[in-house]
Amino acid sequence: MARNEWTSPPQPVSTSDGAHHGFYTVDKGMIRVSYKDHSKVTQLGGSAAAPEGLARMILSELVREVPTSF
């Protein structure tokens, strides 16, 4: 398996206001959140039982960091 392949299927996630949408995957205690062409990876830690909340927080960070195109 290639290094950047994750075993779980992508799950949809949106910001709390529903304005932005991305996807997250979970594998071996790690979570990756993707938004547009950008992604962030971090450890699940205490969020392993409910990764969607962490994914929503990371998505909000990505929305602020990713430049908008006009």
N, CA, C and O atoms as a CHARMM CRD file, in Angstrom:
* protein
*
  280
    1    1 MET  N      0.84800  -1.18200   0.00000 PROA 1      0.00000
    2    1 MET  CA     0.00000   0.00000   0.00000 PROA 1      0.00000
    3    1 MET  C      0.89400   1.24500   0.00000 PROA 1      0.00000
    4    1 MET  O      1.88300   1.31300   0.72900 PROA 1      0.00000
    5    2 ALA  N      0.54100   2.19200  -0.79900 PROA 2      0.00000
    6    2 ALA  CA     1.30100   3.44100  -0.87500 PROA 2      0.00000
    7    2 ALA  C      1.20800   4.18300   0.45500 PROA 2      0.00000
    8    2 ALA  O      0.24600   4.01300   1.20400 PROA 2      0.00000
    9    3 ARG  N      2.18600   4.98200   0.73200 PROA 3      0.00000
   10    3 ARG  CA     2.27500   5.68500   2.00000 PROA 3      0.00000
   11    3 ARG  C      1.12200   6.65100   2.25000 PROA 3      0.00000
   12    3 ARG  O      0.73800   6.85300   3.40200 PROA 3      0.00000
   13    4 ASN  N      0.56700   7.24600   1.21500 PROA 4      0.00000
   14    4 ASN  CA    -0.47700   8.24800   1.40300 PROA 4      0.00000
   15    4 ASN  C     -1.88900   7.67800   1.30200 PROA 4      0.00000
   16    4 ASN  O     -2.85200   8.44400   1.29300 PROA 4      0.00000
   17    5 GLU  N     -2.04000   6.34800   1.22500 PROA 5      0.00000
   18    5 GLU  CA    -3.36700   5.74700   1.15500 PROA 5      0.00000
   19    5 GLU  C     -3.86300   5.44400   2.56000 PROA 5      0.00000
   20    5 GLU  O     -3.11900   4.93800   3.40000 PROA 5      0.00000
   21    6 TRP  N     -5.12300   5.75700   2.80300 PROA 6      0.00000
   22    6 TRP  CA    -5.74700   5.49600   4.09200 PROA 6      0.00000
   23    6 TRP  C     -6.76200   4.39900   3.89900 PROA 6      0.00000
   24    6 TRP  O     -7.37600   4.30200   2.83700 PROA 6      0.00000
   25    7 THR  N     -6.95200   3.56300   4.91500 PROA 7      0.00000
   26    7 THR  CA    -7.81400   2.39800   4.76400 PROA 7      0.00000
   27    7 THR  C     -9.29300   2.71000   4.95300 PROA 7      0.00000
   28    7 THR  O    -10.13000   1.98700   4.41300 PROA 7      0.00000
   29    8 SER  N     -9.65200   3.75200   5.69500 PROA 8      0.00000
   30    8 SER  CA   -11.07000   4.04300   5.90000 PROA 8      0.00000
   31    8 SER  C    -11.61500   4.87800   4.74100 PROA 8      0.00000
   32    8 SER  O    -10.88700   5.68400   4.16100 PROA 8      0.00000
   33    9 PRO  N    -12.88100   4.69000   4.40400 PROA 9      0.00000
   34    9 PRO  CA   -13.46600   5.50200   3.33200 PROA 9      0.00000
   35    9 PRO  C    -13.64700   6.94500   3.80600 PROA 9      0.00000
   36    9 PRO  O    -13.87800   7.17200   4.99300 PROA 9      0.00000
   37   10 PRO  N    -13.54900   7.91100   2.91300 PROA 10     0.00000
   38   10 PRO  CA   -13.75500   9.31300   3.29300 PROA 10     0.00000
   39   10 PRO  C    -15.17200   9.53700   3.81900 PROA 10     0.00000
   40   10 PRO  O    -16.14500   9.03300   3.25700 PROA 10     0.00000
   41   11 GLN  N    -15.26600  10.29500   4.89800 PROA 11     0.00000
   42   11 GLN  CA   -16.55200  10.64800   5.49300 PROA 11     0.00000
   43   11 GLN  C    -16.77900  12.14100   5.29500 PROA 11     0.00000
   44   11 GLN  O    -15.85100  12.92700   5.48400 PROA 11     0.00000
   45   12 PRO  N    -17.97700  12.55100   4.92500 PROA 12     0.00000
   46   12 PRO  CA   -18.23200  13.99100   4.75000 PROA 12     0.00000
   47   12 PRO  C    -18.25400  14.70700   6.10000 PROA 12     0.00000
   48   12 PRO  O    -18.66600  14.14200   7.11300 PROA 12     0.00000
   49   13 VAL  N    -17.80500  15.95700   6.09000 PROA 13     0.00000
   50   13 VAL  CA   -17.84200  16.80500   7.27600 PROA 13     0.00000
   51   13 VAL  C    -18.09000  18.23100   6.80900 PROA 13     0.00000
   52   13 VAL  O    -17.65600  18.62300   5.72500 PROA 13     0.00000
   53   14 SER  N    -18.78700  19.00100   7.62700 PROA 14     0.00000
   54   14 SER  CA   -19.01400  20.41000   7.29700 PROA 14     0.00000
   55   14 SER  C    -18.77400  21.25800   8.52800 PROA 14     0.00000
   56   14 SER  O    -18.82100  20.76900   9.65700 PROA 14     0.00000
   57   15 THR  N    -18.51600  22.53600   8.29700 PROA 15     0.00000
   58   15 THR  CA   -18.33600  23.45700   9.41300 PROA 15     0.00000
   59   15 THR  C    -19.65900  23.56800  10.16200 PROA 15     0.00000
   60   15 THR  O    -20.71200  23.22300   9.62500 PROA 15     0.00000
   61   16 SER  N    -19.60500  24.04800  11.39600 PROA 16     0.00000
   62   16 SER  CA   -20.81100  24.09000  12.22500 PROA 16     0.00000
   63   16 SER  C    -21.92600  24.92800  11.60200 PROA 16     0.00000
   64   16 SER  O    -23.10300  24.68200  11.86300 PROA 16     0.00000
   65   17 ASP  N    -21.56300  25.91900  10.77800 PROA 17     0.00000
   66   17 ASP  CA   -22.59700  26.73000  10.11600 PROA 17     0.00000
   67   17 ASP  C    -23.03700  26.12800   8.78000 PROA 17     0.00000
   68   17 ASP  O    -23.94000  26.65500   8.13000 PROA 17     0.00000
   69   18 GLY  N    -22.40300  25.03000   8.37000 PROA 18     0.00000
   70   18 GLY  CA   -22.77500  24.35400   7.13600 PROA 18     0.00000
   71   18 GLY  C    -22.29900  25.02000   5.86400 PROA 18     0.00000
   72   18 GLY  O    -22.66500  24.59300   4.76800 PROA 18     0.00000
   73   19 ALA  N    -21.49300  26.05300   5.98700 PROA 19     0.00000
   74   19 ALA  CA   -21.06400  26.81900   4.81300 PROA 19     0.00000
   75   19 ALA  C    -19.93500  26.14900   4.02400 PROA 19     0.00000
   76   19 ALA  O    -19.79900  26.38200   2.82300 PROA 19     0.00000
   77   20 HSD  N    -19.13200  25.32600   4.68300 PROA 20     0.00000
   78   20 HSD  CA   -17.97800  24.71200   4.02600 PROA 20     0.00000
   79   20 HSD  C    -18.01400  23.20700   4.25900 PROA 20     0.00000
   80   20 HSD  O    -18.41000  22.73200   5.32400 PROA 20     0.00000
   81   21 HSD  N    -17.58800  22.46800   3.22900 PROA 21     0.00000
   82   21 HSD  CA   -17.66900  21.01400   3.27900 PROA 21     0.00000
   83   21 HSD  C    -16.33400  20.40700   2.89900 PROA 21     0.00000
   84   21 HSD  O    -15.63300  20.90900   2.02000 PROA 21     0.00000
   85   22 GLY  N    -15.99600  19.32800   3.56700 PROA 22     0.00000
   86   22 GLY  CA   -14.77800  18.59400   3.27300 PROA 22     0.00000
   87   22 GLY  C    -14.99800  17.12300   3.58900 PROA 22     0.00000
   88   22 GLY  O    -16.13300  16.65900   3.68500 PROA 22     0.00000
   89   23 PHE  N    -13.90000  16.39900   3.75000 PROA 23     0.00000
   90   23 PHE  CA   -13.95000  14.97800   4.04900 PROA 23     0.00000
   91   23 PHE  C    -12.88700  14.64700   5.08000 PROA 23     0.00000
   92   23 PHE  O    -11.86600  15.32800   5.17300 PROA 23     0.00000
   93   24 TYR  N    -13.13300  13.59200   5.85900 PROA 24     0.00000
   94   24 TYR  CA   -12.11600  13.11900   6.77800 PROA 24     0.00000
   95   24 TYR  C    -11.99500  11.61100   6.68400 PROA 24     0.00000
   96   24 TYR  O    -12.95900  10.91500   6.36600 PROA 24     0.00000
   97   25 THR  N    -10.79800  11.11500   6.96400 PROA 25     0.00000
   98   25 THR  CA   -10.53400   9.69100   7.03400 PROA 25     0.00000
   99   25 THR  C     -9.79900   9.41500   8.33200 PROA 25     0.00000
  100   25 THR  O     -9.08000  10.27300   8.84400 PROA 25     0.00000
  101   26 VAL  N     -9.98000   8.22800   8.85400 PROA 26     0.00000
  102   26 VAL  CA    -9.35800   7.81900  10.10700 PROA 26     0.00000
  103   26 VAL  C     -8.59100   6.53500   9.84900 PROA 26     0.00000
  104   26 VAL  O     -9.09500   5.63400   9.17800 PROA 26     0.00000
  105   27 ASP  N     -7.37800   6.44500  10.37500 PROA 27     0.00000
  106   27 ASP  CA    -6.57600   5.23500  10.21900 PROA 27     0.00000
  107   27 ASP  C     -5.50200   5.18400  11.28900 PROA 27     0.00000
  108   27 ASP  O     -4.73100   6.13000  11.45100 PROA 27     0.00000
  109   28 LYS  N     -5.45400   4.09500  12.00900 PROA 28     0.00000
  110   28 LYS  CA    -4.39400   3.83000  12.99100 PROA 28     0.00000
  111   28 LYS  C     -4.19500   4.98500  13.96300 PROA 28     0.00000
  112   28 LYS  O     -3.06200   5.40300  14.20500 PROA 28     0.00000
  113   29 GLY  N     -5.27500   5.49800  14.51600 PROA 29     0.00000
  114   29 GLY  CA    -5.18200   6.55400  15.51300 PROA 29     0.00000
  115   29 GLY  C     -4.90800   7.94000  14.96800 PROA 29     0.00000
  116   29 GLY  O     -4.64100   8.86500  15.73400 PROA 29     0.00000
  117   30 MET  N     -4.97000   8.09500  13.65500 PROA 30     0.00000
  118   30 MET  CA    -4.73500   9.38900  13.02000 PROA 30     0.00000
  119   30 MET  C     -5.99600   9.80600  12.25600 PROA 30     0.00000
  120   30 MET  O     -6.78700   8.96500  11.82800 PROA 30     0.00000
  121   31 ILE  N     -6.16300  11.11000  12.09700 PROA 31     0.00000
  122   31 ILE  CA    -7.27900  11.63800  11.31700 PROA 31     0.00000
  123   31 ILE  C     -6.72000  12.62000  10.29100 PROA 31     0.00000
  124   31 ILE  O     -5.85000  13.43600  10.59800 PROA 31     0.00000
  125   32 ARG  N     -7.23600  12.52400   9.07500 PROA 32     0.00000
  126   32 ARG  CA    -6.84800  13.46800   8.02300 PROA 32     0.00000
  127   32 ARG  C     -8.11600  14.15200   7.52400 PROA 32     0.00000
  128   32 ARG  O     -9.09000  13.48900   7.16800 PROA 32     0.00000
  129   33 VAL  N     -8.09700  15.47000   7.50100 PROA 33     0.00000
  130   33 VAL  CA    -9.22800  16.25300   7.02100 PROA 33     0.00000
  131   33 VAL  C     -8.80000  16.95100   5.73400 PROA 33     0.00000
  132   33 VAL  O     -7.74400  17.58200   5.68300 PROA 33     0.00000
  133   34 SER  N     -9.61900  16.83500   4.70700 PROA 34     0.00000
  134   34 SER  CA    -9.31800  17.42800   3.40800 PROA 34     0.00000
  135   34 SER  C    -10.35500  18.48500   3.06100 PROA 34     0.00000
  136   34 SER  O    -11.55300  18.30600   3.27700 PROA 34     0.00000
  137   35 TYR  N     -9.85600  19.60100   2.51200 PROA 35     0.00000
  138   35 TYR  CA   -10.70700  20.70300   2.07700 PROA 35     0.00000
  139   35 TYR  C    -10.07200  21.30500   0.84400 PROA 35     0.00000
  140   35 TYR  O     -8.92400  21.74800   0.88000 PROA 35     0.00000
  141   36 LYS  N    -10.81200  21.32100  -0.24000 PROA 36     0.00000
  142   36 LYS  CA   -10.27000  21.74300  -1.53900 PROA 36     0.00000
  143   36 LYS  C     -9.04100  20.89400  -1.82200 PROA 36     0.00000
  144   36 LYS  O     -9.14100  19.66800  -1.77000 PROA 36     0.00000
  145   37 ASP  N     -7.89200  21.47900  -2.11700 PROA 37     0.00000
  146   37 ASP  CA    -6.68000  20.70600  -2.40100 PROA 37     0.00000
  147   37 ASP  C     -5.74400  20.65400  -1.20500 PROA 37     0.00000
  148   37 ASP  O     -4.55700  20.37700  -1.37800 PROA 37     0.00000
  149   38 HSD  N     -6.23300  20.90700  -0.00800 PROA 38     0.00000
  150   38 HSD  CA    -5.40600  20.96200   1.19300 PROA 38     0.00000
  151   38 HSD  C     -5.88100  19.93300   2.21100 PROA 38     0.00000
  152   38 HSD  O     -7.04100  19.52100   2.20700 PROA 38     0.00000
  153   39 SER  N     -4.96400  19.52800   3.08000 PROA 39     0.00000
  154   39 SER  CA    -5.35400  18.58800   4.12600 PROA 39     0.00000
  155   39 SER  C     -4.47300  18.79200   5.35400 PROA 39     0.00000
  156   39 SER  O     -3.38100  19.35500   5.27400 PROA 39     0.00000
  157   40 LYS  N     -4.97700  18.32100   6.48300 PROA 40     0.00000
  158   40 LYS  CA    -4.25600  18.34400   7.75000 PROA 40     0.00000
  159   40 LYS  C     -4.39700  16.97600   8.38400 PROA 40     0.00000
  160   40 LYS  O     -5.44700  16.34000   8.29900 PROA 40     0.00000
  161   41 VAL  N     -3.31900  16.53000   9.02300 PROA 41     0.00000
  162   41 VAL  CA    -3.30500  15.24300   9.70500 PROA 41     0.00000
  163   41 VAL  C     -2.91500  15.47400  11.15500 PROA 41     0.00000
  164   41 VAL  O     -2.01100  16.25800  11.44500 PROA 41     0.00000
  165   42 THR  N     -3.60300  14.78600  12.06900 PROA 42     0.00000
  166   42 THR  CA    -3.26300  14.86400  13.48300 PROA 42     0.00000
  167   42 THR  C     -3.68000  13.57100  14.16400 PROA 42     0.00000
  168   42 THR  O     -4.39600  12.75500  13.58300 PROA 42     0.00000
  169   43 GLN  N     -3.22800  13.38900  15.39800 PROA 43     0.00000
  170   43 GLN  CA    -3.63100  12.21900  16.17600 PROA 43     0.00000
  171   43 GLN  C     -5.04800  12.40100  16.69900 PROA 43     0.00000
  172   43 GLN  O     -5.46300  13.50800  17.03900 PROA 43     0.00000
  173   44 LEU  N     -5.77400  11.30600  16.75600 PROA 44     0.00000
  174   44 LEU  CA    -7.12700  11.35200  17.29200 PROA 44     0.00000
  175   44 LEU  C     -7.14100  11.56700  18.79600 PROA 44     0.00000
  176   44 LEU  O     -7.97600  12.31600  19.30300 PROA 44     0.00000
  177   45 GLY  N     -6.24500  10.93400  19.50800 PROA 45     0.00000
  178   45 GLY  CA    -6.20500  11.08800  20.95900 PROA 45     0.00000
  179   45 GLY  C     -7.53200  10.71000  21.59000 PROA 45     0.00000
  180   45 GLY  O     -8.06600   9.63900  21.30200 PROA 45     0.00000
  181   46 GLY  N     -8.07600  11.57100  22.44900 PROA 46     0.00000
  182   46 GLY  CA    -9.32500  11.31400  23.13700 PROA 46     0.00000
  183   46 GLY  C    -10.54800  11.39800  22.24800 PROA 46     0.00000
  184   46 GLY  O    -11.65800  11.12100  22.70400 PROA 46     0.00000
  185   47 SER  N    -10.37300  11.77400  20.98800 PROA 47     0.00000
  186   47 SER  CA   -11.50800  11.89900  20.06600 PROA 47     0.00000
  187   47 SER  C    -11.74200  10.63400  19.24600 PROA 47     0.00000
  188   47 SER  O    -12.52500  10.64800  18.29700 PROA 47     0.00000
  189   48 ALA  N    -11.07000   9.54100  19.60600 PROA 48     0.00000
  190   48 ALA  CA   -11.15900   8.32400  18.80800 PROA 48     0.00000
  191   48 ALA  C    -12.58600   7.78800  18.71600 PROA 48     0.00000
  192   48 ALA  O    -12.96500   7.21800  17.69300 PROA 48     0.00000
  193   49 ALA  N    -13.37100   7.96100  19.75900 PROA 49     0.00000
  194   49 ALA  CA   -14.73400   7.44100  19.74300 PROA 49     0.00000
  195   49 ALA  C    -15.67900   8.31800  18.92300 PROA 49     0.00000
  196   49 ALA  O    -16.69900   7.83200  18.43500 PROA 49     0.00000
  197   50 ALA  N    -15.35900   9.58800  18.76700 PROA 50     0.00000
  198   50 ALA  CA   -16.21900  10.52800  18.02800 PROA 50     0.00000
  199   50 ALA  C    -15.35600  11.46400  17.18700 PROA 50     0.00000
  200   50 ALA  O    -15.19600  12.63400  17.53700 PROA 50     0.00000
  201   51 PRO  N    -14.79900  10.96700  16.08500 PROA 51     0.00000
  202   51 PRO  CA   -13.86800  11.78100  15.30100 PROA 51     0.00000
  203   51 PRO  C    -14.50900  12.95000  14.55600 PROA 51     0.00000
  204   51 PRO  O    -13.79900  13.86900  14.14600 PROA 51     0.00000
  205   52 GLU  N    -15.82700  12.94300  14.36900 PROA 52     0.00000
  206   52 GLU  CA   -16.45000  14.00100  13.56800 PROA 52     0.00000
  207   52 GLU  C    -16.28000  15.38100  14.20300 PROA 52     0.00000
  208   52 GLU  O    -16.08900  16.36300  13.48600 PROA 52     0.00000
  209   53 GLY  N    -16.34600  15.47600  15.51800 PROA 53     0.00000
  210   53 GLY  CA   -16.15800  16.76900  16.18400 PROA 53     0.00000
  211   53 GLY  C    -14.76900  17.33300  15.93500 PROA 53     0.00000
  212   53 GLY  O    -14.61600  18.52300  15.65900 PROA 53     0.00000
  213   54 LEU  N    -13.74400  16.47000  16.03300 PROA 54     0.00000
  214   54 LEU  CA   -12.37900  16.90100  15.75100 PROA 54     0.00000
  215   54 LEU  C    -12.24600  17.27600  14.28200 PROA 54     0.00000
  216   54 LEU  O    -11.60400  18.27200  13.95100 PROA 54     0.00000
  217   55 ALA  N    -12.85000  16.48200  13.39700 PROA 55     0.00000
  218   55 ALA  CA   -12.79700  16.77900  11.96000 PROA 55     0.00000
  219   55 ALA  C    -13.41700  18.14500  11.67700 PROA 55     0.00000
  220   55 ALA  O    -12.90300  18.89400  10.84600 PROA 55     0.00000
  221   56 ARG  N    -14.50500  18.47400  12.35100 PROA 56     0.00000
  222   56 ARG  CA   -15.16900  19.77100  12.15300 PROA 56     0.00000
  223   56 ARG  C    -14.25000  20.92200  12.59100 PROA 56     0.00000
  224   56 ARG  O    -14.17400  21.95400  11.92400 PROA 56     0.00000
  225   57 MET  N    -13.56400  20.73200  13.70900 PROA 57     0.00000
  226   57 MET  CA   -12.63400  21.77700  14.17800 PROA 57     0.00000
  227   57 MET  C    -11.47100  21.95800  13.20000 PROA 57     0.00000
  228   57 MET  O    -11.08600  23.08500  12.89100 PROA 57     0.00000
  229   58 ILE  N    -10.92000  20.85500  12.71900 PROA 58     0.00000
  230   58 ILE  CA    -9.80100  20.93800  11.77300 PROA 58     0.00000
  231   58 ILE  C    -10.27200  21.56100  10.46200 PROA 58     0.00000
  232   58 ILE  O     -9.55000  22.35800   9.86400 PROA 58     0.00000
  233   59 LEU  N    -11.46700  21.21000  10.01200 PROA 59     0.00000
  234   59 LEU  CA   -12.00500  21.81600   8.79400 PROA 59     0.00000
  235   59 LEU  C    -12.11600  23.32800   8.95400 PROA 59     0.00000
  236   59 LEU  O    -11.78100  24.07400   8.03300 PROA 59     0.00000
  237   60 SER  N    -12.57500  23.77900  10.09500 PROA 60     0.00000
  238   60 SER  CA   -12.67200  25.22400  10.34100 PROA 60     0.00000
  239   60 SER  C    -11.30600  25.88700  10.24100 PROA 60     0.00000
  240   60 SER  O    -11.18800  26.98700   9.70200 PROA 60     0.00000
  241   61 GLU  N    -10.27000  25.22300  10.75800 PROA 61     0.00000
  242   61 GLU  CA    -8.90000  25.75400  10.63200 PROA 61     0.00000
  243   61 GLU  C     -8.49600  25.83300   9.17300 PROA 61     0.00000
  244   61 GLU  O     -7.95200  26.84500   8.73000 PROA 61     0.00000
  245   62 LEU  N     -8.75800  24.76700   8.42100 PROA 62     0.00000
  246   62 LEU  CA    -8.38800  24.75400   7.00000 PROA 62     0.00000
  247   62 LEU  C     -9.09600  25.86100   6.23500 PROA 62     0.00000
  248   62 LEU  O     -8.48800  26.49900   5.37500 PROA 62     0.00000
  249   63 VAL  N    -10.35900  26.09800   6.52800 PROA 63     0.00000
  250   63 VAL  CA   -11.11500  27.14700   5.83600 PROA 63     0.00000
  251   63 VAL  C    -10.44000  28.49100   6.03700 PROA 63     0.00000
  252   63 VAL  O    -10.36100  29.28900   5.10300 PROA 63     0.00000
  253   64 ARG  N     -9.95100  28.75400   7.24200 PROA 64     0.00000
  254   64 ARG  CA    -9.26900  30.03500   7.51700 PROA 64     0.00000
  255   64 ARG  C     -7.91100  30.12300   6.82700 PROA 64     0.00000
  256   64 ARG  O     -7.47200  31.20900   6.45000 PROA 64     0.00000
  257   65 GLU  N     -7.24100  28.97300   6.66000 PROA 65     0.00000
  258   65 GLU  CA    -5.88200  28.97500   6.11200 PROA 65     0.00000
  259   65 GLU  C     -5.84100  28.93400   4.58800 PROA 65     0.00000
  260   65 GLU  O     -4.90600  29.46500   3.98800 PROA 65     0.00000
  261   66 VAL  N     -6.81900  28.32300   3.95800 PROA 66     0.00000
  262   66 VAL  CA    -6.80700  28.14200   2.50300 PROA 66     0.00000
  263   66 VAL  C     -7.27300  29.43200   1.85400 PROA 66     0.00000
  264   66 VAL  O     -8.35300  29.93300   2.16700 PROA 66     0.00000
  265   67 PRO  N     -6.46100  29.97300   0.94900 PROA 67     0.00000
  266   67 PRO  CA    -6.87100  31.19900   0.25900 PROA 67     0.00000
  267   67 PRO  C     -8.07300  30.94200  -0.64200 PROA 67     0.00000
  268   67 PRO  O     -8.17900  29.88500  -1.26400 PROA 67     0.00000
  269   68 THR  N     -8.96100  31.89900  -0.70500 PROA 68     0.00000
  270   68 THR  CA   -10.11100  31.77800  -1.59100 PROA 68     0.00000
  271   68 THR  C     -9.71600  32.29900  -2.96800 PROA 68     0.00000
  272   68 THR  O     -8.95400  33.25800  -3.08600 PROA 68     0.00000
  273   69 SER  N    -10.24000  31.66000  -3.99700 PROA 69     0.00000
  274   69 SER  CA    -9.93300  32.10700  -5.35800 PROA 69     0.00000
  275   69 SER  C    -11.14700  32.84000  -5.91900 PROA 69     0.00000
  276   69 SER  O    -12.29100  32.47200  -5.65400 PROA 69     0.00000
  277   70 PHE  N    -10.87900  33.86600  -6.68500 PROA 70     0.00000
  278   70 PHE  CA   -11.94400  34.67200  -7.27100 PROA 70     0.00000
  279   70 PHE  C    -11.94600  34.52700  -8.76100 PROA 70     0.00000
  280   70 PHE  O    -12.77500  35.13400  -9.43900 PROA 70     0.00000
